[in-house]
Structures are given as C-alpha cells and as structure tokens.
Amino acid sequence: MKKYNYLLFIMIYLVFNVILPDQLQANDKLPLVPYPQELEKKWGNFKFSDTKVDIDLAVNDTASLETAVKQLKDQFTTVTNREKGDQEIILGIPSDDKEFKKLCRQENIELSNKIGNEGYILKINRDKVIIAANTTSGLFYGVQTLRQLVRGAENKISAMVIKDWPELKYRILQDDISRGPIPTMDFLKAQVRRAAELKLNGLSYYTEHVVATESHGDFAPAGAALSIEEIEELSDYAQKYHIKLIGNFQSFGHFEKILAYPQYRHLGEFNRMLSPVVPESYDLLADIYSEMAPAFGSKLFNVNCDETWDLGRGRTKDIVDSLGIARVYANHLNKIYKELQKHDKKMMMWSDIALEHRKALELIPKDVVMLAWVYDPLDSYEQYLKPLKESGFEVMVCPGILNSNRLMPELDVARDNIVSFVNEGIERDVKGMLLTIWDDGGMALFSRDWYGVGWAAESSWSGKNGKSDNFNTRFNKAVYQDKTGNYTSSIFKLLELADLQPTEEMNDKILKRQFIPDLRQNLRINLTDWDKVLKICDQTDSLLEKSRTQRYTGDLDYLDFTADQYELLAESRFTMVSAAEKYRQALEKQKNDIFKTREQLTEARSEIGEIKAEWIENKNEFATLWLRENNVYWLDHVLIHYQERVDKLEDIQNKLLEAIDDLDKGHYLPPPGEVHLDITSAEGKYFQGWLICGPFPNPGGAYGTDKDYLEVMGGQANAEPFAGETITLPDGEEYSWHKYSSPIFGKVNLKKYFNETEMVLAYATCRIKSPVDQTVTASLGSNDGVQVFINGEKVYENLVKRNLGLDEDKFELPLKKGNNYMTLKIFQGKGGWGFSFRLPEEDVEMHKYKYKLK
C-alpha cells in the first residue's frame, strides 16, 4: 500500500510539474500579451478572491513604482497599514535590499544577465507573489504581467515562475496627429496607460504643424495644437508609466501645412518641401527645436525628412545639378544634426531617401538612428536593412498600421507586416521597433488600432517566442478581459468586406462615391455584392452583441460604427434604386391612376426620408466617437461628406413633394433627372482608379495629335509613372501625375477633374499585374478620341468625335507575366470629356490605380 501511494505521488508530481508545464508552453493558454520568454508551471494556486493582500517594496526608488503599486491596489483587495494580509506581493531589487536578496536566494530566483534592465522574474507561490528585477522598469513590467494573469483568471492563479525580458531595446508607438485628428490630452494619457500595459517603452507623435511654440505659434491650429507646457506634462505623465516621450518634428518634406501660410511660403519649394537653399529655413528649425527638444523626456528626436521628392526642382535645381541629390540631402541632415546636438538629442530619421541615394549614407553621422520603413508583408526586408547596417548605423524597423484614406485599418496586413519585419530586424540586430500609425485622409479613429498595437508589442518584446497561433485568444483575455473571443472575431469579420469589390478595399473613397445623381444626370448604380456587405455587417453586429468584454468596452463602439457605416452605404444604394423604380412607375401610371401615382411618389419620398435619417444618425455617431478621442479641429472636414448626402437626400424629398403638389394641381410629373432619380442598375468591374497627368495642348481637338508629351520619361508607350512624379517639358512647363479615383461608377469625368477642358488632352495610366503571358479582351468608351499604349506599343486607336458610351469599343490587350503599365491618351475638342475602361471577361482585384488579374 505504501508503494502504491508513493507511485501515485510520483504520478501526480509528473502531471503537475512536467506534463502540464510542457502542455502549457505548447498551447500558450496563459492570457498574456506579450507572451513571456520562459514559463514554468509549479504546484498549487495563489487564491485572491476572498483574501487580503500585503504589498511590500524592497527598492530604494519607491517613487518610480507609485503607479505600479496603485495598479495592484486596484486589482487586489489590499490591507490597511494596521492589518496583516493573508497573502503577500513583494516587489524588489536584490541589490537595493539585503533581506530581499536573501529571499531571492531562498526562492531560487537568480537575475541572469539576459534579464537586463527591463526584464523581471515573477514567481507565484500559494501564499506570495515575488517580482524581482534589476530596475524599477523591470518591476513595473512584472506587475503588468501579474495584472493580465488576474484578468484571465476566475479567483486564483496557478503557481509558476516566469522569466522574461525584451528582445528589443526600443519598443515605440508613433501616432500621426498632423493629418486629421488631433487627440485631446485625456486621450493621449489613455494611450500612455494602454501602451505601458503592453510593455511598450516609447511614444512619439508625428508632428508637422500642430505644436504651438512661443516663437512660431502662428501656424498651429487654434484650440487644438499641443503647447510646450502640455508636451512637458505628457512627458512627465508617461515617465510614471516607464515610457519615454520622443520628440518629433517634420524638418524637410511634408512641409505644406506650414508653407500654406504667406509668412512662411518663401521658405518652400513647390509648397511642399522646406528649401535647403534658404538660410531662414534653418533659423525656423532652430527656433522650433530650441523649444520642443527640451520638453521631451527621451534623448531621441525624430526629424523625419522623408519623401523629399522636390529636391532638384525650383531653387534647388542648380545646387543638385552641381553636388547631386545625396550630398544636398546629407548637407541638410548634417545642419539639423548639429542643431539637435545643442539640446543633447540623438537624431532619428526615415531612411527612404538615403537608401535611394546611397552616397548620403556615407555623409550622415553614424550615430543617427535610421528608421527603415515599409508597410507590406514581404518575404525579405534585406533591401531596407542590410545597407543601413553595413553602413554602421543604429537601425529601427518601422512596420505600420495604415489608416490612410480608409474607413477601417488593414489590420490583417499590418499583423503580417509587423511580425515578419520585426522578426527579421531582430535577426539583423536592430535596436528597436517603431510602429507607425498613419492617419492621412483625416477619418481615422485610433480605437480601432489597438489590435495592431498588441501585435507590435508582442513581436518587439517576445520576438519569435511570440505565440501567433493563439494570439487572438490571449489578446481578448489579457486586454479586454473577454473570454468569448468575439472582439477579434468581429475585427476579422469586418475585414472580409475588403475582399468584396464594392467596398474598394475599405478605402474611404467609397464614402464619397456617388449614389445620388446630380440634377439631370443619369447615374448607373452597381448593386453587385452589396447584399454580401449587408450579411457581413449583420454577422459583425451579432458577434459584438455576444461579446463579454469587461475592459475598454468603448472600443467595441468603433467596430460597431464601422459595421453600421457599411450597412448604410449598402442600404443607400438599394434605396435609391427602389425610389427610382417607384418614380418610374409613377410616370407610367399618372395618366390612368392618379391615386396609385400619388401612392408611389409618397412611398418613394418616405424611403428617401428614412435613409436621410440614417445618414444623420451615422453622422452624429461618428462625431461622438471622434470627440471621445480628439479635439474638434478637422471634424468639420470629415462631416461634410455626411452632410452632403443629407442635403441631397433632403433636396430629393423636397422635389418629390413639389411633384406631388403639381400632380394634385393636374400637372404632369417632371422627368426623373429633375428629381435626382434618373438611375439605372449596372454591372461590371470598371477601372475607377488611375494616375492622371495633364491637360496638355491639343490643337487637333477630338481627333488628337501625334505629339508625345511623355518623351522625357521614356515616351507615352513606355510610361511607368508614380504618384507625385513631375515631368518638365522642353518649354519649361511642368506637369505632375496625380492619383484619382472616380466617384461615378464606370466613368472618369475629366471635364470635372481639370480646369482647362477645351482643345486639350490628358494621359491616364494604371498598372495591370498578370499571372501569365496572355491576351485579354478590353472594352472602353471615350469622349473624344483615344489611344491605348502598353509595354512599348500602341495597341488601339479610335480618333473620333463622340459622347461617352460605356463599352463602346472592344479590342485585344496583350499582357506579359508580371506588371504591365497601360496608358490611355484621351483627346478633347469641346463639350464633354472622359473615358471608361474594363476587362469584362476577367476577375480583377483592384487597389487604387493598381489592378491584379486572378
């Protein structure tokens, strides 16, 4: 019997101390983000539901742990000064306290070298929790892990030992606050708290013009810009959460918001780039740095200096022709480098221009931190990292969450970009990660970004130890205290919308797409797949309703709003088609059945009124969510898209009311175009996005000219432009390529796009990616004549004077495997001007002006 008991004991010991720990590590069931480096399961549980807990500190610097202690008191039932708790939580640094050092020896807690300055050991016994570290930052992160464990538990935590440390020294979150929303101070502090929970240690805010300095407060948005005092306040607040606030000011390109002011315009090149040949440019930067730099707690300061596409133009042409872009660019960086040295700051900069002009890497000081950025999931990031490392720079990888011109961030793309980029960065010994969140377009709401932030925290802390297979489960429990998993499920359900053609990859242009005809305009509305949009939105709503989120519940409202927004976009199209059909029936019945005619008009007006009310509700909800995060500034720029729809729908209501009144007086109804209801259903995937350049002189009118205006870029048959590229003709005239996505289904109206619209021509280019060499059928319409070029050849021409008709011309389009740049040359005499294009027999995936055949 004794032998049996002994064997039973051994079996139990093996289960709980060998088998279970291995299973735990394999399945990652602990609700932790980021996941710890090492974890070992022990016997027993630390129960906390009905007990009182002592919190003891064994450190010299207790002030830096005030926040951590407060967090623990909020998490547990703690004792008063006169009581003795049932259990104990001890936070200590062995080198600070002899008794704690002795305790660590007794508990076999040894802080090895890899624990470093931010690592910790967390040991959970049945009666006590010990967190040991080399610094108070390490203790703070140990507390964050303990808090997450409690959130994912019922009333007890399994005994265990966690040994944890970060893979990367710098784990930084950067939020764009200059191209749309400017957060309130309350929200900025909330970002600090939530970033700290995820063990991020740096925060930076991309700044172009939204800081109000004493010397140059005139360009800062009134009532919304951050003052120097507010930056100092936020920096001090972040320090309490062991986060450094990192300075940031755009110091070369993307300077258009400051240059928009007349008093600064003389400092710019082409209203976008700060001129390096104007001495006052450096006076301006010196003034701003002198006030901004001291306000930030971190020694790092990001000068940005990316996308300086105008170097070599205007006043910089002569110096670039003489010295080259690399040297002119490096000279500018070296000047501001010296300026920042005066304030004891270490300069950071985006690496794109230096990588493009490699000579610059030899001319820039090697203690500059290079920020390598790319936002796509790639098989390898060698081209972005290897040249910088070989040149001797400290490097940070900069993945991204793109809110740019979107109604929902590409969180699935961001996840893959973050994981692969950070992991390769760790392999190449980079110093850190800076997660970029870009808000250009102005409709971004940050509360939809936290999932991507969680992935960045996981990757930069845990590296390849991050358990991606069950990240969603851990994220739901650790951050939201939600065991249903519905928060992340609702995110990925919403992201299914991006795969549907009508949502245009969830780009915000869908919000601007026309579904209400202009007066006397015929509008084609494509209803294909909008029923699928409604189904996905309904499924998302159901997931959110069943969520049991207990923390940060407000984040669900942002996902719910996104689903409502797409539901409204779908319902609006169905409603307009329905109202148009009722008006058509009313026209048919007005001679024989006045009662039925009046009924049809009344129903059509009621339908329009219902959808108008939904647009008002959606507008107000967006404003509510915006104001939870941001100042009022820029909100009006976004709400105008909603108000335009409301105003047009109200106009239809009024015109239908007038039509009913006319009917009652014995008059005939006006044609559909007079009441904004000349609508027909349509099908097909037309190419809506293009790069457009023009208008160029065209003395030949509708029948065109053979003059090749694109010779400077290899000729019109070989043109491969990029957005923002500028060409200069021999006569000195400059033209730029601009991205354009037509708001009208099936048609690109060039007359509305350009100011000069008689006796001119324009080029429209797109990229078509083909999986194989093949010839496909293409169809187009044009007003007036048109030529088509692809891969060095003119493949179609129709020089004719005509109105635009969809699919009027059909021709064979040869495609090679890979990328094909196709350029249309559209001629204009007088009157209307535009074109349409599609590949009617192909399944096409669309992304702005880039198209991919499946």
ChimeraX attribute file (.defattr): number of C-alpha atoms within 10 A of each C-alpha:
attribute: neighborCount
match mode: 1-to-1
recipient: residues
	/A:1	6
	/A:2	7
	/A:3	8
	/A:4	9
	/A:5	10
	/A:6	11
	/A:7	12
	/A:8	12
	/A:9	12
	/A:10	11
	/A:11	12
	/A:12	14
	/A:13	15
	/A:14	13
	/A:15	14
	/A:16	15
	/A:17	16
	/A:18	14
	/A:19	13
	/A:20	16
	/A:21	18
	/A:22	16
	/A:23	12
	/A:24	14
	/A:25	15
	/A:26	10
	/A:27	12
	/A:28	20
	/A:29	14
	/A:30	20
	/A:31	26
	/A:32	26
	/A:33	29
	/A:34	29
	/A:35	24
	/A:36	22
	/A:37	18
	/A:38	13
	/A:39	21
	/A:40	17
	/A:41	22
	/A:42	20
	/A:43	15
	/A:44	16
	/A:45	16
	/A:46	18
	/A:47	19
	/A:48	20
	/A:49	11
	/A:50	10
	/A:51	13
	/A:52	18
	/A:53	24
	/A:54	20
	/A:55	19
	/A:56	13
	/A:57	17
	/A:58	19
	/A:59	21
	/A:60	13
	/A:61	13
	/A:62	12
	/A:63	12
	/A:64	19
	/A:65	21
	/A:66	14
	/A:67	15
	/A:68	24
	/A:69	19
	/A:70	10
	/A:71	15
	/A:72	19
	/A:73	15
	/A:74	11
	/A:75	14
	/A:76	18
	/A:77	16
	/A:78	21
	/A:79	17
	/A:80	11
	/A:81	8
	/A:82	6
	/A:83	11
	/A:84	13
	/A:85	17
	/A:86	16
	/A:87	20
	/A:88	19
	/A:89	21
	/A:90	18
	/A:91	27
	/A:92	27
	/A:93	25
	/A:94	23
	/A:95	14
	/A:96	15
	/A:97	15
	/A:98	12
	/A:99	12
	/A:100	21
	/A:101	19
	/A:102	13
	/A:103	15
	/A:104	20
	/A:105	12
	/A:106	9
	/A:107	12
	/A:108	10
	/A:109	21
	/A:110	15
	/A:111	18
	/A:112	13
	/A:113	9
	/A:114	14
	/A:115	18
	/A:116	17
	/A:117	17
	/A:118	23
	/A:119	29
	/A:120	30
	/A:121	26
	/A:122	26
	/A:123	27
	/A:124	24
	/A:125	22
	/A:126	19
	/A:127	16
	/A:128	19
	/A:129	22
	/A:130	23
	/A:131	27
	/A:132	28
	/A:133	29
	/A:134	23
	/A:135	21
	/A:136	26
	/A:137	23
	/A:138	28
	/A:139	29
	/A:140	30
	/A:141	28
	/A:142	28
	/A:143	23
	/A:144	20
	/A:145	24
	/A:146	20
	/A:147	20
	/A:148	23
	/A:149	19
	/A:150	19
	/A:151	21
	/A:152	23
	/A:153	15
	/A:154	11
	/A:155	13
	/A:156	16
	/A:157	20
	/A:158	18
	/A:159	21
	/A:160	22
	/A:161	20
	/A:162	20
	/A:163	23
	/A:164	26
	/A:165	23
	/A:166	27
	/A:167	23
	/A:168	20
	/A:169	19
	/A:170	19
	/A:171	27
	/A:172	28
	/A:173	26
	/A:174	19
	/A:175	22
	/A:176	22
	/A:177	23
	/A:178	22
	/A:179	21
	/A:180	21
	/A:181	27
	/A:182	26
	/A:183	26
	/A:184	18
	/A:185	18
	/A:186	13
	/A:187	17
	/A:188	18
	/A:189	17
	/A:190	13
	/A:191	20
	/A:192	27
	/A:193	18
	/A:194	17
	/A:195	24
	/A:196	22
	/A:197	24
	/A:198	25
	/A:199	29
	/A:200	32
	/A:201	24
	/A:202	24
	/A:203	25
	/A:204	24
	/A:205	20
	/A:206	23
	/A:207	22
	/A:208	24
	/A:209	24
	/A:210	23
	/A:211	24
	/A:212	24
	/A:213	21
	/A:214	12
	/A:215	11
	/A:216	13
	/A:217	16
	/A:218	15
	/A:219	20
	/A:220	19
	/A:221	17
	/A:222	12
	/A:223	11
	/A:224	20
	/A:225	24
	/A:226	21
	/A:227	18
	/A:228	19
	/A:229	13
	/A:230	15
	/A:231	20
	/A:232	17
	/A:233	15
	/A:234	21
	/A:235	23
	/A:236	18
	/A:237	17
	/A:238	24
	/A:239	17
	/A:240	20
	/A:241	25
	/A:242	26
	/A:243	25
	/A:244	26
	/A:245	29
	/A:246	24
	/A:247	28
	/A:248	24
	/A:249	22
	/A:250	20
	/A:251	24
	/A:252	24
	/A:253	22
	/A:254	20
	/A:255	22
	/A:256	19
	/A:257	17
	/A:258	23
	/A:259	22
	/A:260	14
	/A:261	13
	/A:262	9
	/A:263	11
	/A:264	18
	/A:265	16
	/A:266	16
	/A:267	23
	/A:268	24
	/A:269	24
	/A:270	16
	/A:271	21
	/A:272	20
	/A:273	23
	/A:274	29
	/A:275	25
	/A:276	23
	/A:277	16
	/A:278	15
	/A:279	10
	/A:280	14
	/A:281	18
	/A:282	20
	/A:283	11
	/A:284	15
	/A:285	17
	/A:286	17
	/A:287	15
	/A:288	19
	/A:289	23
	/A:290	16
	/A:291	16
	/A:292	23
	/A:293	23
	/A:294	17
	/A:295	21
	/A:296	24
	/A:297	19
	/A:298	20
	/A:299	16
	/A:300	23
	/A:301	25
	/A:302	25
	/A:303	23
	/A:304	23
	/A:305	24
	/A:306	17
	/A:307	15
	/A:308	17
	/A:309	15
	/A:310	20
	/A:311	23
	/A:312	17
	/A:313	16
	/A:314	12
	/A:315	16
	/A:316	18
	/A:317	14
	/A:318	12
	/A:319	17
	/A:320	17
	/A:321	12
	/A:322	10
	/A:323	11
	/A:324	17
	/A:325	22
	/A:326	22
	/A:327	20
	/A:328	21
	/A:329	24
	/A:330	20
	/A:331	16
	/A:332	18
	/A:333	24
	/A:334	16
	/A:335	13
	/A:336	17
	/A:337	19
	/A:338	13
	/A:339	19
	/A:340	21
	/A:341	11
	/A:342	12
	/A:343	15
	/A:344	14
	/A:345	20
	/A:346	16
	/A:347	25
	/A:348	24
	/A:349	23
	/A:350	20
	/A:351	22
	/A:352	19
	/A:353	20
	/A:354	23
	/A:355	18
	/A:356	12
	/A:357	15
	/A:358	15
	/A:359	16
	/A:360	21
	/A:361	24
	/A:362	14
	/A:363	16
	/A:364	20
	/A:365	16
	/A:366	14
	/A:367	12
	/A:368	21
	/A:369	23
	/A:370	28
	/A:371	26
	/A:372	24
	/A:373	21
	/A:374	18
	/A:375	17
	/A:376	17
	/A:377	18
	/A:378	12
	/A:379	10
	/A:380	11
	/A:381	19
	/A:382	14
	/A:383	10
	/A:384	17
	/A:385	25
	/A:386	13
	/A:387	15
	/A:388	23
	/A:389	15
	/A:390	9
	/A:391	12
	/A:392	14
	/A:393	20
	/A:394	18
	/A:395	25
	/A:396	29
	/A:397	27
	/A:398	26
	/A:399	28
	/A:400	27
	/A:401	27
	/A:402	22
	/A:403	26
	/A:404	20
	/A:405	18
	/A:406	22
	/A:407	22
	/A:408	27
	/A:409	26
	/A:410	21
	/A:411	23
	/A:412	16
	/A:413	16
	/A:414	24
	/A:415	24
	/A:416	18
	/A:417	23
	/A:418	30
	/A:419	22
	/A:420	19
	/A:421	28
	/A:422	29
	/A:423	20
	/A:424	19
	/A:425	26
	/A:426	20
	/A:427	10
	/A:428	14
	/A:429	16
	/A:430	23
	/A:431	19
	/A:432	24
	/A:433	31
	/A:434	25
	/A:435	29
	/A:436	24
	/A:437	25
	/A:438	24
	/A:439	24
	/A:440	18
	/A:441	18
	/A:442	22
	/A:443	24
	/A:444	27
	/A:445	23
	/A:446	23
	/A:447	19
	/A:448	20
	/A:449	20
	/A:450	17
	/A:451	22
	/A:452	24
	/A:453	26
	/A:454	23
	/A:455	26
	/A:456	33
	/A:457	30
	/A:458	30
	/A:459	31
	/A:460	31
	/A:461	30
	/A:462	22
	/A:463	25
	/A:464	19
	/A:465	15
	/A:466	22
	/A:467	21
	/A:468	16
	/A:469	9
	/A:470	13
	/A:471	21
	/A:472	21
	/A:473	22
	/A:474	26
	/A:475	25
	/A:476	26
	/A:477	27
	/A:478	27
	/A:479	24
	/A:480	21
	/A:481	23
	/A:482	22
	/A:483	19
	/A:484	16
	/A:485	22
	/A:486	23
	/A:487	29
	/A:488	19
	/A:489	18
	/A:490	23
	/A:491	22
	/A:492	14
	/A:493	18
	/A:494	23
	/A:495	19
	/A:496	15
	/A:497	24
	/A:498	17
	/A:499	13
	/A:500	17
	/A:501	18
	/A:502	20
	/A:503	21
	/A:504	19
	/A:505	23
	/A:506	24
	/A:507	20
	/A:508	20
	/A:509	19
	/A:510	18
	/A:511	19
	/A:512	15
	/A:513	14
	/A:514	18
	/A:515	23
	/A:516	24
	/A:517	22
	/A:518	16
	/A:519	14
	/A:520	14
	/A:521	16
	/A:522	16
	/A:523	22
	/A:524	21
	/A:525	22
	/A:526	20
	/A:527	16
	/A:528	16
	/A:529	14
	/A:530	22
	/A:531	14
	/A:532	15
	/A:533	24
	/A:534	20
	/A:535	14
	/A:536	21
	/A:537	25
	/A:538	14
	/A:539	15
	/A:540	24
	/A:541	19
	/A:542	14
	/A:543	20
	/A:544	21
	/A:545	13
	/A:546	12
	/A:547	19
	/A:548	17
	/A:549	22
	/A:550	14
	/A:551	15
	/A:552	12
	/A:553	15
	/A:554	13
	/A:555	18
	/A:556	19
	/A:557	15
	/A:558	20
	/A:559	21
	/A:560	20
	/A:561	16
	/A:562	20
	/A:563	24
	/A:564	20
	/A:565	21
	/A:566	23
	/A:567	19
	/A:568	18
	/A:569	21
	/A:570	20
	/A:571	18
	/A:572	21
	/A:573	20
	/A:574	19
	/A:575	17
	/A:576	25
	/A:577	23
	/A:578	18
	/A:579	23
	/A:580	21
	/A:581	19
	/A:582	21
	/A:583	27
	/A:584	19
	/A:585	15
	/A:586	22
	/A:587	18
	/A:588	12
	/A:589	16
	/A:590	18
	/A:591	10
	/A:592	9
	/A:593	12
	/A:594	15
	/A:595	12
	/A:596	14
	/A:597	23
	/A:598	20
	/A:599	15
	/A:600	21
	/A:601	25
	/A:602	19
	/A:603	15
	/A:604	23
	/A:605	23
	/A:606	15
	/A:607	17
	/A:608	23
	/A:609	17
	/A:610	13
	/A:611	21
	/A:612	22
	/A:613	14
	/A:614	17
	/A:615	22
	/A:616	15
	/A:617	13
	/A:618	18
	/A:619	19
	/A:620	14
	/A:621	17
	/A:622	22
	/A:623	17
	/A:624	12
	/A:625	17
	/A:626	22
	/A:627	18
	/A:628	16
	/A:629	20
	/A:630	25
	/A:631	18
	/A:632	16
	/A:633	17
	/A:634	17
	/A:635	19
	/A:636	11
	/A:637	12
	/A:638	18
	/A:639	15
	/A:640	12
	/A:641	13
	/A:642	19
	/A:643	16
	/A:644	13
	/A:645	20
	/A:646	21
	/A:647	12
	/A:648	16
	/A:649	23
	/A:650	17
	/A:651	15
	/A:652	22
	/A:653	23
	/A:654	14
	/A:655	17
	/A:656	25
	/A:657	15
	/A:658	14
	/A:659	20
	/A:660	21
	/A:661	14
	/A:662	14
	/A:663	18
	/A:664	13
	/A:665	9
	/A:666	11
	/A:667	12
	/A:668	14
	/A:669	20
	/A:670	14
	/A:671	14
	/A:672	20
	/A:673	16
	/A:674	18
	/A:675	24
	/A:676	25
	/A:677	28
	/A:678	24
	/A:679	23
	/A:680	14
	/A:681	13
	/A:682	14
	/A:683	13
	/A:684	15
	/A:685	22
	/A:686	21
	/A:687	24
	/A:688	23
	/A:689	21
	/A:690	23
	/A:691	24
	/A:692	24
	/A:693	23
	/A:694	19
	/A:695	22
	/A:696	17
	/A:697	19
	/A:698	20
	/A:699	16
	/A:700	15
	/A:701	21
	/A:702	25
	/A:703	19
	/A:704	26
	/A:705	16
	/A:706	8
	/A:707	10
	/A:708	12
	/A:709	20
	/A:710	17
	/A:711	15
	/A:712	13
	/A:713	14
	/A:714	12
	/A:715	13
	/A:716	26
	/A:717	21
	/A:718	20
	/A:719	21
	/A:720	18
	/A:721	21
	/A:722	14
	/A:723	14
	/A:724	14
	/A:725	13
	/A:726	18
	/A:727	19
	/A:728	15
	/A:729	13
	/A:730	10
	/A:731	6
	/A:732	8
	/A:733	9
	/A:734	11
	/A:735	17
	/A:736	16
	/A:737	20
	/A:738	18
	/A:739	17
	/A:740	17
	/A:741	18
	/A:742	19
	/A:743	18
	/A:744	18
	/A:745	21
	/A:746	27
	/A:747	22
	/A:748	26
	/A:749	18
	/A:750	23
	/A:751	16
	/A:752	12
	/A:753	15
	/A:754	13
	/A:755	9
	/A:756	15
	/A:757	20
	/A:758	20
	/A:759	19
	/A:760	23
	/A:761	30
	/A:762	23
	/A:763	24
	/A:764	23
	/A:765	27
	/A:766	25
	/A:767	22
	/A:768	22
	/A:769	20
	/A:770	18
	/A:771	13
	/A:772	11
	/A:773	11
	/A:774	11
	/A:775	11
	/A:776	14
	/A:777	14
	/A:778	18
	/A:779	19
	/A:780	21
	/A:781	24
	/A:782	30
	/A:783	26
	/A:784	27
	/A:785	26
	/A:786	27
	/A:787	18
	/A:788	21
	/A:789	21
	/A:790	25
	/A:791	19
	/A:792	14
	/A:793	13
	/A:794	16
	/A:795	16
	/A:796	16
	/A:797	15
	/A:798	16
	/A:799	18
	/A:800	17
	/A:801	19
	/A:802	17
	/A:803	16
	/A:804	20
	/A:805	16
	/A:806	17
	/A:807	19
	/A:808	12
	/A:809	15
	/A:810	16
	/A:811	13
	/A:812	13
	/A:813	18
	/A:814	16
	/A:815	21
	/A:816	16
	/A:817	12
	/A:818	13
	/A:819	16
	/A:820	21
	/A:821	20
	/A:822	25
	/A:823	26
	/A:824	23
	/A:825	21
	/A:826	27
	/A:827	35
	/A:828	33
	/A:829	23
	/A:830	16
	/A:831	13
	/A:832	18
	/A:833	29
	/A:834	24
	/A:835	26
	/A:836	22
	/A:837	23
	/A:838	21
	/A:839	21
	/A:840	17
	/A:841	12
	/A:842	14
	/A:843	11
	/A:844	20
	/A:845	18
	/A:846	20
	/A:847	15
	/A:848	19
	/A:849	20
	/A:850	19
	/A:851	19
	/A:852	18
	/A:853	14
	/A:854	10
